[in-house]
Amino acid sequence: MELEGKVAVVTGAASGIGRAIAEVFAAEGAAVVIGDLAPGAEDVVAGIERAGGRALFVRTDVTDEESVAALMATAVAGFGGLDVLVANAGIAEKKTPVHEMAMVDWQRVIDINLTGVALSNKHAIAHMVGQGGGAIVNMGSILAHVGQANSTAYSASKAGVVNFTRSAAVTYARQGIRVNAISPGYVRTPLVEGLPGNVQAGMVDKQPIGRLAEPGEIAQVALFLASERSSFVTGTCLHADGGYTAL
Ligand SMILES: NC(=O)c1ccc[n+]([C@@H]2O[C@H](COP(=O)([O-])OP(=O)(O)OC[C@H]3O[C@@H](n4cnc5c(N)ncnc54)[C@H](O)[C@@H]3O)[C@@H](O)[C@H]2O)c1
């Protein structure tokens, strides 16, 4: 098993990509601590336990520093360490042209998608430095790399995540902490499945591979970056986008 004996915190794991990551990590031997606002995380924990794995849910708001600090401290106290962080919690935005943007909407997206990643990294790294190493995976997006009309806050937040990742990787490389990002294309999560059929068809058209990703396919990429298989990989962003950004 790839993560035998490891302790992994996954934010935003009540649903979608984060849920798949929590389930795959637990199946690979990690004790998983889920930080999410949504009570659905309890069902994810119950499923992992039924399958023979170990998991814990800590109600967490990734925009609140005390809440994030408590999440990491609970992981360390509950399972004896902190080896892996996946900073995955994120939201979509209300698509608006810039000149009509409500700054409260901008701030909400930046707070969750970018500041939430920074706070999660900060409080995980504080434990990892003391422990002598760790692996971090931050969730980017294709929209960190390409433009899309009326999607400025989300795009800015995700571009921020990708370059935050590079800087953190360089900072902690000599301390055994690897920091990488994933930029998924469109993935079949509740967020995407709730969109009208023609919007989903447009998403498929943009991906040369001709379909949406399944959440489990992104989880496999996270597993690679979290495990020793990627021991010489740090400061990179792995595009798991069916060829979207290769066009
Ligand atoms: N679905 C896609 O096509 C896609 C593509 C590229 C990137 N992403 C990114 O992947 C990540 C997961 O997306 P998803 O599609 O699985 O979404 P999702 O809505 O299914 O899951 C997101 C989770 O984050 C949690 N969350 C939201 N705000 C939070 C907060 N303040 N504190 C703690 N938890 C919070 C939600 O409760 C939810 O469980 C996001 O960062 C998203 O931007 C998704």
The ligand as an ORCA input file, in Angstrom:
! r2SCAN-3c Opt
* xyz 0 1
  N     -15.105     19.722    -10.609
  C     -14.272     20.236    -11.502
  O     -14.502     20.139    -12.722
  C     -12.995     20.933    -11.041
  C     -12.063     21.292    -12.024
  C     -10.876     21.918    -11.630
  C     -10.627     22.160    -10.294
  N     -11.559     21.810     -9.355
  C     -11.230     22.103     -7.960
  O     -11.260     20.907     -7.216
  C     -11.651     21.180     -5.868
  C     -12.840     20.310     -5.485
  O     -13.915     20.573     -6.384
  P     -15.210     19.640     -6.504
  O     -15.691     19.750     -7.904
  O     -14.931     18.319     -5.903
  O     -16.231     20.500     -5.620
  P     -17.358     20.047     -4.560
  O     -18.259     21.224     -4.454
  O     -17.928     18.722     -4.912
  O     -16.496     19.881     -3.203
  C     -15.897     20.986     -2.571
  C     -15.897     20.751     -1.070
  O     -15.267     21.889     -0.448
  C     -16.000     22.180      0.738
  N     -15.817     23.585      1.137
  C     -16.283     24.700      0.512
  N     -15.968     25.790      1.222
  C     -15.289     25.365      2.317
  C     -14.702     26.040      3.428
  N     -14.763     27.363      3.576
  N     -14.067     25.291      4.372
  C     -14.010     23.936      4.236
  N     -14.549     23.263      3.216
  C     -15.183     23.970      2.261
  C     -17.446     21.879      0.368
  O     -18.256     21.694      1.530
  C     -17.297     20.617     -0.479
  O     -17.373     19.446      0.314
  C     -11.950     22.687     -5.817
  O     -10.802     23.373     -5.347
  C     -12.221     23.035     -7.274
  O     -11.967     24.392     -7.558
  C     -12.727     21.200     -9.699
*
